[in-house]
Amino acid sequence: MASQPLRLAEEYGPSPGESELAVNPFDGLPFSSRYYELLEQRHALPIWAARFAFLEQLESNPTGVVLVSGEPGSGKSTQIPQWCAEFVLARGFQKGQVTVTQPYPLAARSLALRVADEMDLTLGHEVGYSIPQEDCTGPNTLLRFCWDRLLLQEVASTRGTGVWGVLVLDEAQERSVASDSLQGLLQDARLENLPGDLRVVVVTDPALEPKLRAFWGNPPIVHIPREAGERPSPIYRDTIPPDRVEAACQAVLELCRKEAPGDVLVYLPSEEEISLCCESLSREVESLPLQRLPPRVLPLHPDCGQAVQAVYEDMDARKVVVTHWLADFSFSLPSIQHVIDSGLELRSVSEREMAVG
C-alpha cells in the first residue's frame, strides 16, 4: 500500500497560540512560536503552490526521478529538501537519509542553517551539513546538505550502494563537474537496480530544463509558478566609477539617508573588496542622522563560517549584506528590496569550463 505524504503542522489546524499542543514529528518537541512566524514566510514563496504536485510525483512516479524547474528566489533550495524529509519520515525509512548537493560549500552550510531554523530543529542533529574539513551531522541526521564533490566520492566509493532515501541534486544548471558526474553515475546505475527505494530530485533553472529532461528520459516535471508582482526597476550609472568600493558605499548611504524601506544586497567581485566595503560602511552609518537604528552591515563569503547565520536573523535594523556571486546559491531573503551590483565577478575557471564556454 502506498504511504501518504506527511502532513505539515499547519494541516493539523493548530494556531501559533496553540503551538504547545503541536509536536514536531522530527524530534517530538512542541513547535516554537518562531516556527509559525517562518511558516507564514514559507507560504508566501512561489514554490508553495507546487508542494502537493511535487509530493505526489515523488510518491507515485515509477522511474524514481523528479525534475523541478524554477527561477532563482522561488524558494526551491529551502523547501524541496524539507518536503523530501517529510516524505522519507512518512515512509518509515529507518536509515534512509535525504542528501542535498550544492556546488559550493558555503551554500551547503548556509542552507542547512536556514532549513534547520525553518524546521524548528537543532543543526547537527536532525539537520546537518558536510563540507570539506567540517562534518556537522550526527547519528540521527535525516536531512544533510552536502558539497557535491563529497557526495560524488561517496557514490563512487560505494558503487551506488549507499543508504539514501532521496538524493536532491540542486543548482543543476551550474553544470559543475561533480554534479554532471553524479547524474551520469546515477543514470547509468539505473535506479531500479539499486538497493532500497532511492528517489532522485533534480532542481534546475528553466534554461537547462530541456537538456535535463532529455537526459533523464522525459521524467515528470514540477514547474514552479512565476512570482506575481512588479519586476525590479534597474538604474544604471552613466559612467564607470574609478573606485567600485567607494561607489557601492555611497549608493548604500544614499538609500539609508532616504530611509527607503527594505534590506540591501551589495555585489562586489572579491572578498578583499567585501571587507573594505564593510569596514567603510560600518564607520559611515554610525554618523548618519537617522530616525531608526543604524543599518547592520553583514559580510557574506566562504570565510564567514557560522557568522552566515546573522544574515537570517530577525533584527530591527536594516540589513546591508555585502557579498559576491556565491550569494546566488547561498540564501534568499524576501526582505531585500535594493540590489547594488558592480557588474563584475572574480572566479577561478577550469580548462573544462573554458572549453565549454
N, C-alpha and C positions, 0 to 999 in steps of 0.2 A: 504494500500500500504506500502510495506517495505521501511523504510528510508534508505538512503545511508550513509555509514560511512563518518564522517567528514574528509575532506582532510586537510593535513598539509600545512603549509605556503609554503614549497618548491614546492608543487604540483601546486601552482598558478603561479609559474615562477619568483618571484622576486629574485634578487641577493642581496647580502649584501649592495651594493651601492644604491639599491633602497628600502632599508628596511623601509624608511619613508613612502612608499606607501602601505606597507603591514600592516594589522591591526591584532593584536592578537584577535581571536574570543572569548577568555575567559574574557578579560577586556576591549576590544575596543580600546586599545592603540597601537601605532606603535611598531613594533618589534625593539629591540635594536641590535646593532652590535654583542654583546655577544651572543645573541640567535643563530645567524648564525655560530659563532665560535663553540658553543657547538653542534649545529646541525651536523656539519662535524664529530665531535667525535661520535655522536649517529649513524651516517651512518656506521661507521666502526665497530660497535658492531655486534657480530654473530647473535643476535636476530633480527636485522633489516630485514634480508631476510625473516623472518616469519611474518612480520607485516600484510600483506594483508590476509594471510591464517588465522591469528588469528581474525582479524576484521570480516572476512566472517563467521567464526564459531560462533562468538559472536552474530552476527546479525541473522543468519538463523537457528541455532541449536534449535530444538523444545524442548529439555529437559531443556535448560537454564543452563547447566553445561558444562564448557570447561576445559580440563586438559592441562596444559603447562609443558613440560618436557625439562629441560636443565641443563647444567653443571654450577657450580659457575663461576662468571665472565663473563657470556654471556650477561648480561645487562637486564635480565628478571625482576629484582626487581625495576628498574627505568623506563623501557619502557612500560611494561604491564599496570601499573597504568595510564600512560599518554594516552595510546590508549583507555583505558576504559573511561577516562574522555571525550575524543573526541566522543566516541560512545554515551555517555549519553547526551552530549550537542547537538549532531546532531539529536537525537530522541526527543528533546524538553522537556526533563524532567525539570519540574519547581522546584520540591522538591527532586527529586531523587539524591542521593549522592553516589559517589564511595568511599567505605571504604576499606582500605588495611590493613590487620593484619600483625603484626610482633611478633615473640616470645619474643623479648626483647625491653624494652622502648628506649634504646639508638638507636637501629636500626630504630625504627619508627621516631624518631626526625632527625636522620642523613639523612635518605632517603627523608624526607619531605623537608629538606634544599636543597638537591641536585636537586630534581624534580622541586621545585619552581624556582630554578635558570635555569634549562633547559627549562622550560615553559615560562620563562620571566615574572613571576608573583610574587606578594608580599606574603611572608609567613605570614599566619594568615588571609589572605583574601580568594582568590580562592583555595589556597593550605594550608593545616594545619595539625596538629597532636594532638593526645590525648594520654597522658601518665599519670601515677599516679602523682597527685598534680600539673599537668600542662596541661591546655587546650588551645592550640594555634589555635583556629578556630574562625570563625565569621559567621554571617547570610548568607554570600554569598559563603561560602566554598563549593566547588564542589568535591574536592579530599581531603580525610582525611586519614592519616596514623595513625594507632591505635594499641596499645598493645592488643594482642589477648584476654587477660583476661577481658579487659574493654568491648570489643565487645561481649564477651560471656555473660557478665552481661546484656548488652542491649538486646540481642536476647532473653535471658531467661525472663527478666522482661516484655518485650512487647509480649511474646509468638510468636515471629516471625512476628509481625505486624508493625514493624518499617519501616520508609521510607528509602529505599535504592534502587538505580538503579542497582549497581553492587557491589558484595562483592568479594574481592580478598583475598584468603587465601594463603599467601606467606610462603615460607620455610616449607611446609607441611612435609617434610622429618624429621624435628626436632621432630615430634611426641610429642609436648607439650600437657599437659592435656587440656588446653583451646582450642587449635587447633583441637584436636581429638573430643572434646565435641561439638564444633561448627559444625563440619562436621556431627556428629551424629544427632544433633538437626535439621539441615537443611535438611538432607536426610529423617528423619522421618516426617518432616512437609510437604514434597512433594512440590516442588517449584510452581507447577501449582495451588496449593490451597492457596498460599499466595497472599496478595493484591499487585496490580501493576504488573510489568513485571520484576521481580527480575532475575538477572543473577549471577551465581557463577563461579568464576575462581579459580581453584586450581593450585598453582605453586609448583613444586617439583623438586628434583634431580632425575635423571633417575633411581636410585637404588630403589626408592619407587613407581615408576610408575605402575608396575603390580598390586600391592595391591590396590592402589587408583583407578585404572581402574576397578577392580572387585567390589570395594565398591560402586562406583557411577554407576554401571550398564553399563559399557562399553561406556562412553561418548566420543565425538571426542577429539583427542589428537593433539596438535600442538607441533611438535618436533623442537627444536632449533638446527640448524646445528652446528657441532663442528667447533671450530675456526681453520682455516688453519694456518700452520706455524710450527716452531720448538717447541718441548716440552722443558720445563725447564731442565737444567742440574744440578742435585743435587751434592753437595760436602759435604762429611761427615768428621767430625773430628775423628781422631783415638782414642783419649782419651776424657773422660768426664772432662770438666774444673771444678775446685773446686768452682769457682765464676761465676755463669751464667751471672750476670750483667756485670762484667768486660770483660768476653769473648765476649758478644754481642757488647759492646762498642768498643773493639779492632777490631772486624770484620767490624764495620761501618767505623772506622777511616782508616782501610786498604783500603776499597773501595774509600774513599774520597781522600786518597793520590794518588791512581792510577788514580783518576779523571774519573773513569768508568761512562759512561752516564746512566741516569735514576734515579728515586727515589728509596728509600729503605724502606722496611717494616720489622719491628722487632717484633717478638712474644716473650713475657715473661709471666710467669704464673700469677703474681699478680699485683695489682695496686701499691703496695709499690715498687716492683722491677721496674715497669714502671717509677715511679717518680725518683728513684735513677739513672736509666739509662739516663733519660732526663737531669737531673742535671749534671751528669758527662759529657755527650756528649756536652752539651751547653758550658761547660768550655773548653773542649778539642778542639772543632772545630775552636774556635776563633784563636788559635795559629797555625793552620795548614798553611803551605806555599802553598796556592792555587792560581791559576790564575783566579779563578772565585769567586763569593760571597760565604761566608761560608754557609754550609747547614743549613736549618731551621729545628730544632728538634721539633716535634709535638707529644704530648701525646694523646692517644685516649682511653678513658674508660668512664663508666657511669657518673662520677663526673665532666666531662669536660664541660657539659652544652652546651651553644651556641658556645663555642670555637671549637666545632666539625667543624664548617663552614670553619675554616682555612685549613682543610685537602683538601677541594675542590678548594680553591682559586688559581688562577694562580700567580706564582711568578718566578722570575728569578733564585733564588737559588734552589738547590736540596732540596727535602723534605725527612726527615727521620721520618717516622711515627712509634712510639713505642706503641704497643698495646698488647692485649691478644686475646683469642679465639673469643671474641664477635665481633671483626672486620670482621669476615667472613660473618656476617649478617648486617653489618652497612654501608659498602661502597665498591666501586670497582673503582680503578684508573688505567687506561691504562698506565700511565707514570711509574708505579712501575716495575722495571726490576730486582730487587735484593730482596730476602726474606731471613732473618736470623731468624731461628726458634730454640728456645730452646728445642722443642720437648716435653714440659710439659704443662699441663693445671691445673688450680685450680678452681674447680666447686663445688657448693652445689648440692648434688644429693638426690632426694627424695626416700622414700621407694619404691614407684611405679616404678621409673626408675631403681632402683637396681634389682627389681623383674623381670622387662622386660629384663634387661641386662643379 
